[in-house]
Structures are given as structure tokens and as C-alpha cells.
């Protein structure tokens, strides 16, 4: 059966039953949160490649169907929550290595009588094209290789007195590609482990000053397929960060987090550049009216790289978003995002693939990569009932990379630049 038929059938069925549902479905002590989402998307640049490249400017359309089920069990000011999801994705012309993606999130909060809190969360995905799952810095733009990711955090928060709170936490993040060992991979396998300690000083009942010290060890696993990524040198690293700032809200108008600090990312197994410098995160929400909100986010962080000899790149991002609930049935969102990825080392050409030097690096020898990413987006949304919504989305993205070369035919190639226009229609039924 065609996925289009399945999608339309589910949406029609949802229209007939959505009026019977509330905020979740209570069953005994548990509350169930089922949902079904269907998305149609059209893109004019499927592979996010410049028109000068072989796969640049190829248009395609795809359908996504995404059912999910959330289960929450509250007890004694504590809770446990599980969210299970499945996604089926089908292109009109392009064939995916695998159409199915699976999600499982498990989280909880345990609050004790002495106000000690234990929180945990575990995110698991068996994905295909979710590039940001394994490359959150957005170096890569397209993937078609199945992978698994497990991301876990456990934290304990302990009050010292009325204003001071100390917390400790442990981190684990694992990525592994599961397909053919000799296929070209968008990234390499890796494991990240670490933890930290956090101090929280209450300025008011709804805001605090925080200090966070964190350590992470990253261990990429290099196998035969990694040669195709030109990452033959080892890139194990130790990352130390110390940040401080404010979190909370003010007069129901301003809320968010502001943290800045210093980070040091050292690589023990090669002689290329290491990171040390400013890191931080800003997420501020400003709500001047009840149904209108402005969100601003910014960040600066280093991320591990698979490009040439670079150990890492630094991502500097900023985003401004406007959202308004015009009526109970209609809302809109618009925003703009800018990101700049800076690489510290110049391209070197002594990198081999199947015994030969890589042609692209011979022709870009000595260049230092810098990508500027611009994204503008907008959304119109409609609430037909409390459970049933329809959204119309448009996104324009441009990546302007300075890396380019002239090939043997005299054609200027831009391997990391592109423009993309993407239009989506999304229908969702959620309880």
C-alpha cells in the first residue's frame, strides 16, 4: 500500500475521533500521550550540493509518517516517562538504504523528603538521515547510512542551604554506523563519556546564578570505512569547560539562560590545532504580550571534525524567532538563523584514498575552510480541534563555503556550498 494512502487514511480517522480526547489519556495511575504525524516535503536540492557538483540542484519529494506513544507515571512529586516513536520515510525518486527510523526516550525525576533530586534521561535512535544526531555542529548536511545513537545523562542535585544547591552529573554518548563497512560514511563511530559538577545560587525564588564545570573524553573509532572520510589520524580528545551565568525568569516577561565561559579541547594523538577559548549558550524568551513571544538563542562551541586534517571546527550560531497565536485556531512563526563554522588548519594534500592522493585536496591545498550558513523560515499553523493541527512550512538555506577549486575541464567546483528551498505540509493528531 502506498504511504500516501496510509497517511490520508490516518488523518481522516483522526478527524473522527479527535473530539473525544483530552490532554493525554489517563489509564489507572498512568497517562498515555499518543500522536500521529504526517509530513509531505518538496525540496529543490535533495543532496544539498552546489550546482557545480554532480549531485547539485536535484529536486525530489518525500512523505514521512511518524506515530509516537508517550507514557508518564507520576508518583509522590516524582515521575517516570517513556516515549516510543517510529518514522517511515519514502522519496519519490531517491532510494534510501533504509526507510525506517526508531526512537526511544526514557526519563525520570525522583524527589526525596530531604529535597535531594535524582534525574535521568536516555535518548536512543536507530536512524538513517538524522544528521544532527551524530553531528550537532552541522558540518555534514546529508546522510544515507543507518546508525544507532545512545545519549544518557544522570544527575543528582543536593541542597546545601536555602540559597545554595550542588549538583553532580554523568554523561554518555555513543554513535555507531551499522551498514556496509566499506560504504562512504557521513561521519565516524565515536564514544563520549564524562561528567561535571554544578553550583546553583538562588537570587530570587525564580532565578539563580549558576557555575558549571564539565569534563568530556571523546574517542572516535577508526575502521576501514573511515579512510573514505580521510580521517586516518587518531582524534581522541579531552574537553574541559567552565561556564557561569544566569537562569530563570523575571516578571513573566523574560525567561531563559545565559552562560559564558572557557573551554579547552586537547588532542593527544596528533600535532594539529587544539581548541581553547570562549564557549557559551544564550537562550532568552521575551513575551511582551500574552499571545506573542520573541526567542533569541546564540552559542559558541567546538565540535569534532572529519574534514581533512582538522581535529575540530568552531560553530558560532545565532537565531531570532517570532511566534504569535493570532486566534485559538491560527498561529504563525517566522525566524532567521546564522551559523559560521571556522576550521583552524589549512588543507593538506598528503591524504590517500585507495593508494592515491585525494584530488580535491590537491586542488584546494593551503586553503582554510570557513562555512557561513544562512537560514530563513516561516510557518502558518491551524488548530482545527485541540488535538488536530495543520502546518505549512517554508525554509530557505544557503551555505557559503570559501572552499573551491577549478577542475581539469576548467569548471569551478564548490564542494561545500549550496542553496535549498524546502516546502512542507504537516498534519498532526496528538492527545
Long-range contacts (C-beta under 8 A, 24 or more apart in sequence): 3-63, 3-65, 3-88, 3-90, 4-63, 6-65, 7-38, 7-40, 7-63, 7-65, 7-427, 10-36, 10-38, 10-65, 10-429, 11-36, 11-38, 11-427, 11-429, 14-387, 14-388, 14-429, 15-384, 15-388, 18-385, 18-386, 18-387, 18-388, 18-429, 19-385, 19-387, 21-386, 21-387, 21-431, 22-386, 22-431, 23-431, 24-72, 24-431, 25-431, 29-73, 29-74, 29-75, 30-71, 30-72, 30-73, 31-71, 31-72, 31-73, 31-74, 32-69, 32-70, 32-71, 32-431, 33-69, 33-70, 33-71, 33-72, 33-83, 33-430, 33-431, 34-67, 34-68, 34-69, 34-70, 34-430, 34-431, 35-67, 35-68, 35-69, 35-70, 35-428, 35-429, 35-430, 35-431, 36-65, 36-66, 36-67, 36-68, 36-428, 36-429, 36-430, 37-64, 37-65, 37-66, 37-67, 37-68, 37-426, 37-427, 37-428, 37-429, 37-430, 38-63, 38-64, 38-65, 38-66, 38-426, 38-427, 38-428, 39-63, 39-64, 39-65, 39-66, 39-424, 39-425, 39-426, 39-427, 40-424, 40-425, 40-426, 41-422, 41-423, 41-424, 42-422, 42-423, 42-424, 43-420, 43-421, 43-422, 43-423, 44-420, 44-421, 44-422, 45-418, 45-419, 45-420, 45-421, 46-91, 46-94, 46-142, 47-142, 48-141, 48-142, 48-397, 48-399, 48-418, 48-420, 49-142, 49-415, 49-418, 50-413, 50-414, 50-415, 50-417, 50-418, 52-411, 52-412, 52-413, 52-414, 53-413, 53-414, 53-415, 56-418, 60-91, 60-92, 60-93, 60-94, 61-91, 61-92, 62-89, 62-90, 62-91, 62-92, 62-94, 63-89, 63-90, 64-88, 64-89, 64-90, 68-103, 76-111, 77-111, 78-108, 78-109, 78-110, 78-111, 79-108, 79-109, 80-106, 80-107, 80-108, 81-105, 81-106, 81-107, 81-108, 82-106, 89-128, 89-129, 96-128, 96-129, 96-144, 97-128, 97-144, 97-145, 97-146, 97-179, 98-128, 98-146, 99-128, 100-128, 101-125, 101-126, 101-127, 101-128, 101-129, 101-130, 102-126, 102-127, 114-159, 115-159, 116-156, 116-157, 116-158, 116-159, 117-156, 117-157, 118-154, 118-155, 118-156, 118-157, 119-153, 119-154, 119-155, 119-157, 120-152, 120-153, 120-154, 120-155, 121-152, 121-153, 122-150, 122-151, 122-152, 123-149, 123-150, 123-151, 123-152, 124-148, 124-149, 124-150, 124-151, 125-149, 126-178, 131-186, 133-175, 134-175, 134-186, 134-187, 135-186, 135-187, 135-303, 136-303, 137-301, 137-303, 137-313, 137-315, 137-341, 138-315, 138-339, 138-341, 138-373, 139-303, 139-305, 139-306, 139-307, 139-313, 139-341, 140-186, 140-187, 140-306, 141-399, 141-418, 142-186, 143-186, 143-187, 145-177, 145-178, 145-179, 145-183, 145-185, 145-186, 146-177, 146-178, 146-179, 147-175, 147-176, 147-177, 147-178, 148-174, 148-175, 148-176, 148-178, 149-173, 149-174, 149-175, 149-176, 150-174, 157-200, 162-202, 163-201, 163-202, 164-199, 164-200, 164-201, 164-202, 165-199, 165-200, 165-201, 165-202, 165-208, 166-197, 166-198, 166-199, 166-200, 167-197, 167-198, 167-199, 167-200, 168-195, 168-196, 168-197, 168-198, 169-195, 169-196, 169-197, 169-198, 170-194, 170-195, 171-195, 171-196, 171-214, 171-216, 176-221, 177-225, 181-223, 181-224, 181-225, 182-224, 182-225, 182-228, 183-225, 183-228, 184-225, 184-228, 184-229, 185-225, 185-226, 185-228, 185-229, 187-229, 187-306, 188-220, 188-221, 188-222, 188-223, 188-225, 188-226, 188-229, 188-231, 188-306, 189-220, 189-221, 189-223, 190-218, 190-219, 190-220, 190-221, 190-304, 191-218, 191-219, 191-221, 192-216, 192-217, 192-218, 192-219, 193-217, 194-239, 203-246, 203-248, 204-248, 206-248, 206-249, 206-250, 207-246, 207-247, 207-248, 207-249, 207-250, 208-246, 208-247, 208-248, 209-244, 209-245, 209-246, 210-244, 210-245, 210-246, 210-247, 210-259, 211-242, 211-243, 211-244, 212-241, 212-242, 212-243, 212-244, 212-259, 212-261, 213-240, 213-241, 213-242, 214-239, 214-240, 214-241, 214-242, 214-243, 215-239, 215-240, 218-304, 220-304, 227-353, 228-353, 229-306, 230-306, 230-308, 230-351, 230-353, 230-358, 230-361, 231-306, 232-351, 232-352, 233-269, 233-270, 233-272, 233-309, 234-269, 234-270, 235-267, 235-269, 235-270, 235-304, 235-311, 236-267, 236-268, 236-269, 237-265, 237-266, 237-267, 237-268, 237-274, 237-304, 237-311, 237-312, 238-265, 238-266, 238-268, 239-263, 239-264, 239-265, 239-266, 239-302, 240-264, 241-279, 243-279, 243-280, 243-281, 245-280, 252-287, 253-286, 253-287, 253-288, 254-284, 254-285, 254-286, 254-287, 255-284, 255-285, 255-287, 256-282, 256-283, 256-284, 256-285, 257-281, 257-282, 257-283, 257-284, 258-282, 258-284, 263-301, 263-302, 265-302, 265-311, 265-312, 267-311, 270-309, 270-311, 272-309, 272-310, 272-311, 272-344, 272-345, 273-310, 273-311, 273-312, 273-344, 273-345, 274-311, 274-312, 275-302, 275-311, 275-312, 275-314, 275-344, 277-314, 291-324, 291-325, 291-326, 292-322, 292-323, 292-324, 292-325, 293-322, 293-323, 293-324, 294-320, 294-321, 294-322, 294-323, 295-319, 295-320, 295-321, 295-323, 296-320, 296-321, 305-343, 307-343, 307-369, 308-345, 308-347, 308-348, 308-351, 308-361, 308-369, 309-345, 309-347, 309-348, 309-351, 310-343, 310-344, 310-345, 310-369, 311-344, 311-345, 312-344, 313-341, 313-342, 313-343, 313-344, 313-369, 314-341, 314-342, 314-344, 315-339, 315-340, 315-341, 316-340, 316-342, 328-383, 329-382, 329-383, 329-384, 330-380, 330-381, 330-382, 330-383, 331-380, 331-381, 331-383, 332-378, 332-379, 332-380, 332-381, 333-377, 333-378, 333-379, 333-381, 334-377, 334-378, 334-379, 335-376, 335-377, 335-378, 336-374, 336-375, 336-376, 336-377, 337-373, 337-374, 337-375, 337-376, 337-377, 338-372, 338-373, 338-374, 338-375, 339-371, 339-372, 339-373, 339-375, 340-370, 340-371, 340-372, 340-373, 341-369, 341-370, 341-371, 341-373, 342-370, 343-368, 343-369, 343-370, 344-368, 347-403, 360-405, 360-415, 363-405, 363-406, 363-407, 364-403, 364-404, 364-405, 367-402, 367-403, 368-402, 369-401, 369-402, 369-403, 369-416, 370-401, 370-402, 371-399, 371-400, 371-401, 371-402, 371-416, 372-399, 372-400, 372-401, 373-397, 373-398, 373-399, 373-400, 374-398, 374-399, 374-400, 387-429, 387-430, 387-431, 388-427, 388-428, 388-429, 389-427, 389-428, 389-430, 390-425, 390-426, 390-427, 390-428, 391-424, 391-425, 391-426, 391-427, 391-428, 392-424, 392-425, 392-426, 393-422, 393-423, 393-424, 393-425, 393-426, 394-421, 394-422, 394-423, 394-424, 395-420, 395-421, 395-422, 395-424, 396-420, 396-421, 396-422, 397-422
